[in-house]
C-alpha cells in the first residue's frame, strides 16, 4: 500500500475514533473523599486512664465510580456503595489502610465500613463509620473500640465527608482515539521524510 493510501486509511480511522469519542465521552473517575470525626468522646471500662485522642480524627478514601456497586442487604433498604480503591485513617496510633477494612464501601457523600487491627491474636482496635445522608437512616455515626492491656475503651463521634479530587480515567474509545491520532502523526512524519529524500 502506497504512503498516500496509508495516510487516507489512517485519516479515516482518526475521524472514526474522534466520532466515537464524541459519542462516548470519558466519564469514569477515581474520586477521593476526606472524612473527619468530630465531637469525639470516650468511655473507659474497668477504670482505665483516658486515652489521648487528637481531634478531629481524619482520613480519606477513594473509589472508582465506574466499578460495580455493592448492594447492602436486605435489598429493601435500597443502598449501594462503590468498593473502595484506597483508604487511610490514623486511629489511636494505628494506621489503617485498605487491607484493614471490610464492610461495604462509599460514594462521594456516603460511607459504610468497618475496620480492625489484630495484635497477639486479639482484636486490639476496631471501628465502624456509618454516614448515610437519608431521612430514613439514623444520624451519621462513628464507633470505635480499643483494648489496651486490661482496659477497654469505647469511642464515639460524628463523621463528616468532603469530596477532594476527581481523577479522570480514559474510556477505551478515548484511548483508541489517542492511538489513531498517534498513528496519523507518524504517517505525516514518514511522508515528510520521503519527500526530503
N, C-alpha and C positions, 0 to 999 in steps of 0.2 A: 504494500500500500504506500503511495506517494505521501510526502510530507503534507501537501495541501489536503489530501483526503483524510489523513490522520487528524489534521487540525480541524477539519469540518466535523468529524465524528466527536472529537473532544469538546468542541464548542457546543454541539447539540447536547452532549452529556452534561456539561455545566449548566446549560439552560434548564434541562430537566431537573437537575439537582436543586437549582435555585427555586424552581417552581414547587418542588416537594418541600423545601424549607419554608416557603411562604404558607403552604397548606398545612404544615405540621410544625409550628414554631416550638422552639425549645422551651419547655415549661417545668421540667423536673428540676428540683433544687434540694440541696442539703441545707436544712435550716438549723441554726443554733439558738438556743434559748437559755438565758441566765435565770437562775432562781435564787431567791433569798428566803431565809426562815427568820421571821421577826417574832416579837413577843415570846421569847424563849423562856420557859420555866422548867424547873426540875424538882423531883421529889426523891429523896434518898431513903431507902429502906434499911432497916437494921442499924440505924444510927450512923450512917456513913458521912464523912465530911463533904461539903459541897464541891462539885466539880467546877473547874474553871472553864467557862464556855465563852468564847469570843462571839459577840453579837454584832451584826447579824451573821448567822451561818450562811454560806453561799456556795454555789457551784454552777455547773452548766451541763446541758445535754444537747445532742444533735440527732436528727433523723432525716431520712430521705423521703420526701413527700410523694415519690413515685413508687415506693415499696408497698407491699400488700399489708393493709391494716390488720391488727389483731383485734378480734371481737371479744368483748368482755362478757362472760356468761353471767346470768342467763340472757338469751337473745332479746328478751322483752325489755331490758334496760336500754337497748339501742346505743351502746357505747363502742367506739372503735378507736384504737391508738396505733400509731406507727411504731414498729420496733426501733429502739434506739441504736444509733451507729457510734455514739461516743457519750461518755458520762464522766464527770469529775466532781467530787464532793469531799471536803475535809470535815470529818465529824468526830469530835472528841479525840483528836490526834491521830485518827485513822484516815488514810487516803483511799477513798472508794473510787473504783473505776468500773468500766462496763462489765468486767469479769466478776464483780461483787454484787451485781444487782439481778433481780428476777422480777416477775410480775408481768405487766402489760406493756407500757411504753408511754408515748406522749404525742402531743401536737404543739402548735405554736402557742396555744392557750391552756392546754390541759396536761396533767402528768399524773400517772398512777403506777407507782413502782414500789419495790421492796429491796432493801439492801442488807447484807450481813457479812461479817468477817468472823472467822473461827480461829481461835488460838488454843493450843493444847487440847484439841478435841472438844472444846466448849465454845459456843457462840458467845463472844465477848461483847460485840457491838452490833446492833441492828437498828433499822429504821424503816418507816414507810412514809411516802408522800402521796397524799390524795388531793388533787386540785382539779375539780370538775365544775366549771362555772355554769351550772344549770340550776334552775329554780327548784327542781325536784331532788337535788342532792344536798347533802349536809355541807356545812361550811368547809372551806379548804383546811386541811389538817396535816400536821407533821407529828409523828410519834416515833420516839427513839428509846431504846433500852440499852443499858450498859452494865456489864458485870465487871467490877473492879475488886478483886480479892473477895472478901466475904460480903461486900456490899453490892446492892443492885440499885440502879438509878433509872427513873422514868423521866424522859424529857419530852416536852411538847412545844408546839409553836404553830405559826401560820405561814404557809408558803405563798410567795408571790412570784409570778413569772414575767419575763420581759424578753421579747424576741430581739436578738442582737444582729445576726448576719444571715444572709441568704447567698449561698454559693451556687451559681448556675451549673447544671450538669448537661452537656450537649446531648441532644437526642440523636439516634442513629442517622436520621435524614440529614441533620446538620453536619455530622462528621462526614457523611458521604458527599455533601456539597463542598466541604473544605477540600476533600481528597480530589474531587474533579477540578476544582479551581487550581490546585497544585499541579495537576497533570497539564492543564491548559497553559500554565506559566512555563513549564518545562518544554512544551511543544513550541512556544513562541521563542524561547532561547535557542532551541535547536534550529529553528528556521532562520533566525538572525545569524547564527554561526555558519550555516550552509551558504548564506548569501555572501558573507565575507570571503569564504573560500572560492 
